[in-house]
Amino acid sequence: MIGSRDRRALLVGAGAVALVLTARLVPTALRDLAAARERLAVSELLLQETRTAIRDLPTLEDSARVLTARVAALAPRLLDASSESAALAELSGRLGTVLDRHQARLLRLDQLPDSLTAGALCEVRVALGFESDLRGVAGVLQTLAEGAVLLVPERITVNAENPFVAPTEPEQLQVELRLTAWYLPRGRGA
């Protein structure tokens, strides 16, 4: 037979055990509940984004067709090269021809770092330095702008070699031009 004192000790002990278990289990349960709520919120957001993407799919397909057509239209204006070095060689040859045509003298042609790729398209960047008179500089720039290859100018600097030249002599200008050209390596196209 258990006395009242023993019963009270058992109740106090059971209460203490329940209190310790509660102190350990409640925070864990609350953390698990918070994590489950967060996962639910992320899942709901993902579900909303998926529904929006499915709803907008026809518009995205139309945009993809338009973009593909525009890129295809640019294909003839890309460098015909199989590698970065071949693209640089072709670009160098084209730039040399343009400079010769406008009596400009090549000072330097350096490949720039940070070339990148965009899907199958690759770029090659160069720094071109040349000198000519004003008519030659204008001719070079116009030919590059209207050329068969798409060239994107990044920066141009024009300096007069001698700003105090006699009015009867043509002024020599030194031009620094940074250009980007694109190529589609053979075997990587669609």
C-alpha positions in Angstrom: 0.0 0.0 0.0 1.3 3.4 -1.0 1.1 6.2 1.5 0.1 9.7 0.8 3.6 10.8 1.2 4.8 8.3 -1.5 1.9 9.3 -3.7 3.0 13.0 -3.5 6.6 12.1 -4.2 5.5 10.1 -7.3 3.3 12.9 -8.5 6.1 15.5 -8.0 8.6 13.1 -9.7 6.2 12.5 -12.6 5.6 16.3 -12.8 9.3 16.9 -12.9 9.8 14.3 -15.6 6.9 15.8 -17.6 8.3 19.3 -17.1 11.8 18.3 -18.4 10.3 16.4 -21.4 8.1 19.4 -22.2 11.0 21.8 -21.9 13.0 19.7 -24.4 10.1 18.7 -26.8 8.2 21.9 -27.0 11.1 24.0 -28.5 11.9 21.2 -31.0 8.2 20.9 -31.9 8.0 24.7 -32.4 11.1 24.7 -34.6 9.7 21.9 -36.7 6.4 23.7 -37.0 8.1 26.9 -38.1 10.2 25.0 -40.6 7.1 23.2 -42.0 5.3 26.6 -42.3 8.3 28.0 -44.2 8.4 25.0 -46.6 4.7 25.4 -47.1 5.2 29.1 -48.0 8.0 28.3 -50.4 5.9 25.5 -52.0 2.9 27.9 -52.4 5.2 30.5 -54.0 6.6 27.9 -56.3 3.1 26.8 -57.2 2.0 30.4 -58.0 5.1 30.9 -60.2 4.5 27.6 -62.0 0.8 28.5 -62.6 2.0 32.0 -63.9 4.6 30.4 -66.2 2.0 27.9 -67.6 -0.4 30.7 -68.2 2.2 32.9 -69.9 3.7 30.0 -71.9 2.0 31.0 -75.2 3.4 34.5 -74.9 6.9 33.2 -74.1 6.8 30.8 -77.1 5.9 33.8 -79.3 8.7 35.8 -77.8 11.1 32.9 -78.4 10.1 32.6 -82.0 10.7 36.4 -82.5 14.0 36.3 -80.8 15.1 33.2 -82.8 14.1 35.0 -86.0 16.1 38.1 -85.0 19.2 36.0 -84.2 18.9 34.1 -87.4 18.8 37.5 -89.3 22.1 38.4 -87.6 23.8 35.2 -88.7 25.1 36.7 -92.0 26.7 39.5 -90.0 28.7 37.2 -87.7 32.3 36.4 -88.2 32.9 33.1 -90.0 35.2 31.4 -87.6 35.6 28.0 -85.9 37.4 29.3 -82.8 38.4 32.5 -81.0 41.7 32.7 -82.7 40.2 32.2 -86.1 37.6 34.9 -85.3 40.4 37.3 -84.2 42.3 36.5 -87.4 39.3 37.2 -89.6 38.4 40.4 -87.7 42.1 41.6 -88.0 42.0 41.0 -91.7 38.8 42.9 -92.1 40.0 45.8 -90.0 43.3 45.9 -92.0 41.4 46.1 -95.3 39.2 48.9 -94.0 42.2 50.9 -92.8 44.0 50.4 -96.1 41.0 51.5 -98.0 40.9 54.9 -96.1 44.7 55.4 -96.0 44.8 54.9 -92.3 47.9 53.5 -90.6 47.5 50.7 -88.1 49.3 51.5 -84.8 48.1 48.4 -82.8 45.5 45.7 -82.7 45.2 43.9 -79.4 42.8 41.3 -78.3 41.0 42.3 -75.0 40.2 39.9 -72.2 36.8 39.2 -70.9 35.4 37.6 -74.0 32.2 35.8 -73.3 29.7 33.5 -74.7 25.9 33.8 -74.9 24.5 30.4 -75.7 26.2 29.2 -78.8 27.4 32.8 -79.7 30.9 33.9 -78.7 32.4 37.3 -78.8 35.9 38.6 -79.5 36.9 42.0 -78.3 39.8 44.1 -79.7 41.5 47.4 -79.1 42.3 49.0 -82.4 44.7 51.9 -82.6 45.2 53.8 -85.9 46.1 57.2 -87.3 44.7 59.2 -90.2 43.4 62.6 -91.2 39.9 63.6 -90.4 38.5 62.3 -93.7 40.2 58.9 -93.2 38.9 58.6 -89.6 35.4 59.4 -90.8 35.7 56.9 -93.7 36.9 54.1 -91.4 34.1 54.7 -88.8 31.5 54.8 -91.5 32.8 51.7 -93.2 32.8 49.8 -89.9 29.3 51.0 -89.1 27.9 49.9 -92.5 30.1 46.8 -92.8 29.1 43.2 -93.5 30.1 42.1 -90.0 28.3 43.4 -86.9 30.8 45.4 -84.8 29.7 46.9 -81.5 31.8 49.9 -80.5 32.5 50.1 -76.8 34.7 53.2 -76.7 36.4 55.6 -79.0 39.1 58.1 -78.2 40.4 60.6 -80.8 43.5 62.7 -80.2 45.2 65.2 -82.4 48.8 64.3 -82.9 49.8 68.0 -83.4 46.9 70.4 -82.8 49.0 73.3 -84.1 49.6 72.0 -87.6 49.5 74.6 -90.4 46.1 75.0 -92.1 47.4 73.8 -95.4 48.5 70.4 -94.0 46.1 67.7 -93.0 45.9 67.2 -89.3 46.9 63.7 -88.1 44.5 62.1 -85.6 45.2 59.1 -83.4 42.2 56.9 -82.8 41.8 54.3 -80.1 38.7 52.1 -80.7 37.4 49.2 -78.7 35.2 46.8 -80.7 33.3 43.7 -80.1 32.4 41.2 -82.8 30.4 38.0 -82.6 31.0 34.6 -84.1 29.3 31.2 -84.1 31.8 28.4 -83.9 31.2 25.7 -86.4 29.5 22.7 -85.0 27.9 24.7 -82.1 25.0 26.2 -84.1 21.4 25.0 -84.1 
